Amino acid sequence: MLDQIEIHLKTDIGEIPPHLEVSIADKVIFDTLLKKDTKLKHETKLSNHLIIKIEKSGKTKDLADGGKPQNVFVEKVLLNGLNQHADLFGVFKQRQNSYIEDQSLQGNAMILNGSWQLEVPVFRQPFVPHPHKDYRDEFSNTHMACFGCSFTYGSYLEHDQTWPHYLGAKNYGFTKGGNCISSIVATARDYLKKYRCEKMLMLLPHPCRLQVPLEGSIRTLLPGRSPEVESKFKKMSRDIVMFGQGSLILSGYAGTMKDILRDISKKTKLFLSSYDRETYDCIKDLKDDSYEVLPFYESSDKHEFASDGLHPGPDHNREFANLIRPIIGG
């Protein structure tokens, strides 16, 4: 599967446009004068990093003396439809400029001559389902099936206090060792190989939870909560901390996720939501005709939490079920 990359360039240019050479993974995709706002699109198979380089030239001494702008801003970089946060992780190395010494500036602005670079990790996922026996309800044909992590399972709650129960649905939430987007989506696809449901709901966690191979099995890396796994994947754990934006992490496996969701939608009506704001924004950004987006799952302080003080309580779940019921139907 090829990765889809977009670079949105915003300009503030006076009389003379700059020359830009833009490359992705060392392949030049643009090499000419930049005269106006431009969107560059490119597809390729990335390895474990997205590397974009932009060489900007043309800011002469005469332009500087005349106070005439030749500014270019990397307004947005998208990988597989999701934001890579060029303003946070981009670096512009100013060089060969009149009056100004060479220096590096973090951000997305190219005001003078120099080289801008964005280098961010690309996170991939294997999409391996968890064993069916570890879910709250036993897999079977049903009218409505709900997939998710501990928020769906109902950690520290009785079965009849979960949001799937309030909907009269099967609860295929998983909590043993943590759950992640790739395992939720993979298990939902696997479920439909043997069973049927008219409607399927997924409540997704943050994308930073990742499936990793460890000692002959697939484990879930939960940042800050899985010391054994994190000790074996130190670089990945460090990258998650350094580049922790949800859209950046999800972008590396968003293409595979969307393909699986499209397959699922051919067999059932699919609804997605999340209790994490970053994930929820990604769900909306990636939306196509394969699924509907449900309202956000709120965990407000106006309701009492479960006994651990972290997971939502019965009233949170009842409120969410009441909110989405008119949307999904009976």
QUIMODA-V517924 format. One record per residue. PSI is psi in whole degrees, 0 to 359 (999 if undefined). Layout:
BEGIN
psi:PSI
psi:PSI
END
This chain:
BEGIN
psi:131
psi:144
psi:139
psi:123
psi:135
psi:139
psi:118
psi:116
psi:127
psi:139
psi:150
psi:88
psi:136
psi:237
psi:326
psi:121
psi:154
psi:164
psi:133
psi:136
psi:116
psi:129
psi:147
psi:122
psi:45
psi:9
psi:121
psi:125
psi:351
psi:129
psi:79
psi:184
psi:141
psi:108
psi:345
psi:174
psi:136
psi:143
psi:120
psi:136
psi:141
psi:146
psi:138
psi:169
psi:108
psi:156
psi:240
psi:7
psi:149
psi:119
psi:117
psi:131
psi:136
psi:118
psi:122
psi:131
psi:167
psi:354
psi:95
psi:169
psi:322
psi:319
psi:319
psi:316
psi:326
psi:359
psi:30
psi:128
psi:150
psi:58
psi:138
psi:135
psi:131
psi:90
psi:323
psi:143
psi:127
psi:136
psi:118
psi:38
psi:1
psi:145
psi:133
psi:4
psi:62
psi:329
psi:333
psi:323
psi:357
psi:150
psi:128
psi:121
psi:104
psi:133
psi:157
psi:50
psi:146
psi:136
psi:336
psi:130
psi:156
psi:137
psi:163
psi:134
psi:128
psi:139
psi:195
psi:12
psi:138
psi:93
psi:320
psi:199
psi:149
psi:198
psi:123
psi:141
psi:140
psi:122
psi:114
psi:151
psi:153
psi:118
psi:123
psi:161
psi:145
psi:343
psi:64
psi:128
psi:151
psi:156
psi:138
psi:333
psi:345
psi:7
psi:160
psi:314
psi:152
psi:138
psi:136
psi:169
psi:141
psi:163
psi:317
psi:128
psi:132
psi:124
psi:144
psi:199
psi:215
psi:334
psi:330
psi:316
psi:319
psi:57
psi:135
psi:20
psi:160
psi:159
psi:321
psi:12
psi:9
psi:157
psi:326
psi:322
psi:317
psi:340
psi:354
psi:32
psi:165
psi:140
psi:104
psi:42
psi:150
psi:134
psi:344
psi:110
psi:7
psi:157
psi:159
psi:171
psi:313
psi:322
psi:325
psi:310
psi:318
psi:320
psi:322
psi:318
psi:318
psi:322
psi:319
psi:355
psi:332
psi:337
psi:170
psi:147
psi:148
psi:326
psi:144
psi:133
psi:137
psi:131
psi:109
psi:145
psi:189
psi:144
psi:346
psi:347
psi:120
psi:144
psi:134
psi:148
psi:131
psi:121
psi:47
psi:5
psi:172
psi:124
psi:166
psi:124
psi:114
psi:103
psi:123
psi:356
psi:1
psi:69
psi:322
psi:315
psi:316
psi:326
psi:335
psi:345
psi:62
psi:318
psi:315
psi:318
psi:319
psi:319
psi:323
psi:320
psi:316
psi:326
psi:52
psi:10
psi:131
psi:318
psi:325
psi:314
psi:316
psi:332
psi:327
psi:333
psi:13
psi:323
psi:314
psi:319
psi:315
psi:323
psi:318
psi:319
psi:323
psi:320
psi:317
psi:319
psi:345
psi:344
psi:346
psi:164
psi:126
psi:135
psi:138
psi:146
psi:182
psi:160
psi:2
psi:127
psi:319
psi:316
psi:317
psi:318
psi:321
psi:317
psi:317
psi:320
psi:327
psi:354
psi:135
psi:201
psi:9
psi:340
psi:161
psi:147
psi:121
psi:165
psi:157
psi:143
psi:113
psi:138
psi:65
psi:158
psi:355
psi:346
psi:153
psi:138
psi:172
psi:175
psi:339
psi:351
psi:1
psi:318
psi:153
psi:153
psi:182
psi:321
psi:326
psi:313
psi:321
psi:319
psi:317
psi:316
psi:317
psi:327
psi:320
psi:344
psi:314
psi:338
psi:316
psi:343
psi:175
psi:999
END
